[in-house]
């Protein structure tokens, strides 16, 4: 049975701050009741991941970002056929576009949790700044996911 909430953390655990998406999932696995939440991790988004959106009522993508002006940002996603659409890795918006094209269904409410990052060297851990941002983002996501699903979707749609 498909769980109603999917949290998809992506990034390369061997490349410094790029590991923050998968690390958020590790944190959530330890802190939350996962009865209604599925955690999924990969190095990058691929066309095949469109299938993981089926039957969901809420999807949260989690990734490192060098363009995030604050410690983290939580933004609503809409399907968009962008420049990543035909490349080897997709943006979350392009993945939503693939989902709509393939399934002929409207996408569930989807959001991107971007965590400010700065260092992506191979073989390093999180930078000090990203580690602090990770803590803030995890706290936000824990509080968000502890709410009833209808409250999450309604409150984030109004933001």
N, C-alpha and C positions, 0 to 999 in steps of 0.2 A: 504494500500500500504506500502511495506517495504521501509524504508529509506535507502539510500546507505551506510551510516556510522553508525556503532554501537560502542558505548563506554560502556564497561561493567566494572563497579567498584564493586569489591567484598571484603567482610570483615565483621567483627562483630562490629557494631556501639557501643556496650557496652564494648568493650575490648581495651581501650586506642588507641594506634597507629593503631590497626587493622581496625579502622574506616576510615582510610585515603582514601581507594578506593571509598566508598559511598560518602564521603565528597567532593571528586573531582567532582562527578556528581552533587551534590547540587550546587557547585560553577559554573560549566558549565551551569547549568539550568538558573542561574541568569545572566550570562555574554554573552552567545552566542545566535545567531539565530539558533534555532533547526529545521529549515525547512528540512534540509537534514541529521540531526543527531538524532539517537535514543539513549537514555540513559537507561541502564538496571543495576539494582543492586540486589545482593543476598549475603547471608552469605558466600557461597562457590560455586565453579563450579560443576555442576552435568551433567550427561549424557544427560539429557533432554535439556540442554542449547545448544547442537549441532544444534537443530532446529532454534535457534535464529541467526545462521550464514547464513541461507539460504537467497539468494538474496542480499547479502551485497557486496559492492565493497571495503570496508575497515573496519577492526575491531581493536579496541584498548582495551586491557584489562588493568585494573588499580588495583594495589594491593600493600600492605605494604610488605617490605622485610628487614630481618635482615642481608642479605648477599649483600646488595647493597653498593658498596664501595664509591659512591658519593651520593649527596643529592637525585638524581634520575638517573635512567637508562632507555633508550628507545631502545628496542631490537626487531629485527625481529623474528617471531616465525615460526617454521616448525612443521608439524605433527610428533609426536613421541609417540610411545606406551611405556610409562615409568612405573615406579613402582606404580604410582597413578591410572593407567588404570582400575584396578579392585577394587579399594577402594571406599569408600563412598564419597570422594571428589576428583576432578580431577585437574591436572595441566592444564594450557592453551594448552600446546603442546599435551597432551593426549586428550583434548576435540577436537582439530583439527583432530586428528587421528580418533576419533569417527565420526566426521562429514564426513570425506572422506569415511569411511567404510559404513556408512549409506546412504549417498547421491550419492555415486559413482561420485562425482565431486571434482575438485581441490578446495582447500580452497582459499578464497579471501586473499589479503594481510592482515596479522595479526601481531600486535605488542604488546609487553608488556611494560607498563610504571610501573616500580618498583620504589617505594618511600621508601627511607631509613627510617627504624623504629626501635625502641628499647624497648618500654614499652607496654605490652599487658595485664595489670592487669584489672580484671573485675571492671566495674563501674568508670573507670577513663577516662579523656579526652586525647587529643593528648599531647604527651610530647613536651617540648619546641623545641627540635631539629626537631622532626617530623613536627611540625607546620611550621617551617621555610622551611623545605624540601617540604612540601605541597604547599607553596606559589611559590617556584621555579618551581615545576612540573606543577602547574596550569597555570603559565605564559607560559611555554613551550607549553603545550597542546592547550591553547587558540590561540597562534600564529600559531601552526601547523594546527589546524582545520579551521582557517580563510582562508587558502589557497584553491585554486581550487583542487578538488579531484585528478585530473591527476598529479598535481604538488606534492601533498603529497606523492602519491604512487611512483612516479619517484624519488623524492629526497631521500626518505627513502630507496628505493631499491639500490641506489648508495652508501649509507653510509656504 
